[in-house]
Amino acid sequence: MAERGSGRLLLDTVEELLAELPSRVRGSRERLSEGALSALRGIADELNLVTRDELDELELRVAQIEHRLRLLESPPDLPPAA
């Protein structure tokens, strides 16, 4: 039941943000772009979506960790037998 309530709250918030969108984007082309971006960022924040920059940062960190794991898992170089 709590999940239904929080889901309804989320839907209400998204509907409210979408209803505000036209008033935010009235005016010049620059204001339109800024207002639309602002509204979309607000929606993304409300939905807890990640940004492209955050995703790129995460991918870089995972690649670094994978590289370090490969280095740890590889057998050590042994000196040549005499």
WOKAQUI-V774496 format. One line per field, one symbol per residue. ss: DSSP state (H for helix, E for strand, C for the rest). psi: psi as a letter, one per 20 degrees, with the letter a starting at -180 (. if undefined). burial: # if it has 24 or more other ideal C-beta (glycine too) atoms within 12 Angstrom, else .. A space follows every 50 residues. Layout:
ss = ???
psi = ???
burial = ???
This chain:
ss = CHHHHHHHHHHHHHHHHHHHHHHHCCCCHHHHHHHHHHHHHHHHHHCCCC CHHHHHHHHHHHHHHHHHHHHHHCCCCCCCCC
psi = hhhhghhhggggggggghhighhhjqbrhghgggggggghggggghjkqq rgghggggggggggggghgghhhqqqpqqqp.
burial = ................#......#...........#..#...#....... ................................
